[in-house]
Structures are given as structure tokens and as C-alpha cells.
Amino acid sequence: MEKEQYEQYEYARKRLNQKKSIYFHFVLFLLGSVFLSLANYFKVFGFDSNWSLWVITTWIFLFILHFTKVFITDRFMNKNWEREQIDRLVTQQQRKMDQLQTQIEEESSTKPQ
């Protein structure tokens, strides 16, 4: 039981760190967007085009990917899902091995000696 509790604790700690990182990413995005917009408005870097819009759009796309990973993908593909997949694959492999063993036994029993 100790090992299971430790795994649950580690999973909870990992999820908490993921959520903290997404909140940090969001705040960084907001502050960065304001800075980039102001820099573009005052032409700090000397560009005449609306370059900050492209940077912010790319950044929001990366944030959406990060959000999807933390709150959608990792939520469903956790340790329990991983164990279920491993168990299913092991069962499948064992079934195939049993079929091959049965096939070998049938062939060896029907073969004339």
C-alpha cells in the first residue's frame, strides 16, 4: 500500500507542477503581449509593419498547445490509462503466444513419426 500512496502523491505533485506552469505561461503571455504591442506601437525595434501581431498569434498558438497537453491530454492519459494499455497489450501478446503454442502442439501431434 505504501508504494501506491507514493505513486498517487507523485502523480498529484506532477499535476500541480503542470498547472502552475500553465498559469505562469498565461501571465507571461499577457505581460509579453502588452510589452510587444507597446514596442510595436512606439516602433522600439524600428519595424514599420505590425510584427507584434504575428509574434502574439504564434505565442497564443503555443499556449493553446500547452493548455491542451496539461488539461486534456495528460488528464486522460495518466498512470491508470497507462496501466490499462499495458495490461491490454500484455493480454493480447499472451493470447497470441497461447495460440502459437496450441498450433505447435496440434502440428506436432498430427505429424507422423
C-alpha positions as CSV (number, residue, x, y, z in Angstrom):
1,M,0.0,0.0,0.0
2,E,2.9,2.3,0.7
3,K,4.1,2.2,-3.0
4,E,0.6,3.0,-4.2
5,Q,0.3,6.0,-1.9
6,Y,3.7,7.3,-3.1
7,E,2.7,6.9,-6.7
8,Q,-0.5,8.9,-6.0
9,Y,1.5,11.6,-4.3
10,E,4.0,11.8,-7.2
11,Y,1.1,12.0,-9.7
12,A,-0.6,14.8,-7.7
13,R,2.7,16.7,-7.4
14,K,3.4,16.3,-11.1
15,R,-0.2,17.6,-11.9
16,L,0.3,20.5,-9.6
17,N,3.6,21.5,-11.2
18,Q,1.9,21.2,-14.7
19,K,-0.9,23.5,-13.6
20,K,1.5,26.0,-12.0
21,S,3.4,26.1,-15.3
22,I,0.3,26.8,-17.4
23,Y,-0.7,29.7,-15.1
24,F,2.8,31.1,-15.2
25,H,2.8,30.7,-19.0
26,F,-0.5,32.6,-19.2
27,V,0.7,35.5,-17.0
28,L,3.9,35.6,-19.0
29,F,1.9,35.7,-22.2
30,L,-0.3,38.6,-21.0
31,L,2.7,40.7,-19.9
32,G,4.7,39.8,-23.0
33,S,1.8,40.7,-25.3
34,V,1.4,44.1,-23.7
35,F,5.2,44.7,-24.0
36,L,5.3,43.6,-27.6
37,S,2.2,45.7,-28.5
38,L,3.8,48.8,-26.9
39,A,7.1,48.1,-28.5
40,N,5.4,47.8,-31.9
41,Y,3.3,51.0,-31.3
42,F,6.3,53.1,-30.3
43,K,8.5,51.4,-33.0
44,V,11.1,50.5,-30.5
45,F,12.8,47.9,-32.8
46,G,12.4,50.1,-35.9
47,F,10.0,48.0,-37.9
48,D,7.1,49.7,-39.7
49,S,4.9,46.6,-40.0
50,N,2.6,45.1,-37.4
51,W,5.1,42.4,-36.4
52,S,3.8,42.1,-32.9
53,L,0.6,40.6,-34.1
54,W,2.4,37.7,-35.7
55,V,4.5,37.1,-32.6
56,I,1.5,37.2,-30.3
57,T,-0.5,34.9,-32.6
58,T,2.3,32.4,-32.6
59,W,2.6,32.7,-28.9
60,I,-1.2,32.1,-28.3
61,F,-1.0,29.0,-30.6
62,L,1.9,27.7,-28.4
63,F,-0.1,28.5,-25.3
64,I,-3.1,26.6,-26.6
65,L,-0.9,23.6,-27.3
66,H,0.4,23.8,-23.7
67,F,-3.1,24.1,-22.3
68,T,-4.3,21.1,-24.3
69,K,-1.4,19.0,-23.1
70,V,-2.0,19.9,-19.4
71,F,-5.8,19.9,-19.2
72,I,-6.9,17.5,-21.9
73,T,-4.1,15.0,-22.9
74,D,-2.4,14.4,-19.6
75,R,-5.7,14.4,-17.7
76,F,-6.9,11.3,-19.6
77,M,-3.6,9.7,-20.4
78,N,-2.5,9.3,-16.8
79,K,-1.0,6.3,-14.8
80,N,-4.3,4.4,-14.8
81,W,-4.7,4.8,-18.5
82,E,-1.1,3.7,-19.0
83,R,-1.6,0.6,-16.8
84,E,-4.7,-0.3,-18.7
85,Q,-2.9,-0.1,-22.0
86,I,0.0,-2.2,-20.8
87,D,-2.4,-4.8,-19.3
88,R,-4.3,-4.9,-22.6
89,L,-1.1,-5.3,-24.7
90,V,0.3,-8.0,-22.4
91,T,-3.0,-9.9,-22.5
92,Q,-3.0,-9.6,-26.3
93,Q,0.6,-10.9,-26.5
94,Q,-0.2,-13.7,-24.1
95,R,-3.2,-14.7,-26.2
96,K,-1.1,-14.8,-29.4
97,M,1.6,-16.9,-27.6
98,D,-1.1,-19.3,-26.4
99,Q,-2.5,-19.6,-29.9
100,L,1.0,-20.3,-31.3
101,Q,1.7,-22.9,-28.6
102,T,-1.6,-24.6,-29.4
103,Q,-0.9,-24.5,-33.1
104,I,2.6,-26.1,-32.5
105,E,1.1,-28.8,-30.2
106,E,-1.5,-29.6,-32.8
107,E,1.1,-29.8,-35.6
108,S,3.4,-32.0,-33.6
109,S,0.6,-34.4,-32.6
110,T,-0.7,-34.8,-36.1
111,K,2.7,-35.3,-37.7
112,P,3.6,-38.9,-38.3
113,Q,6.7,-40.0,-36.5
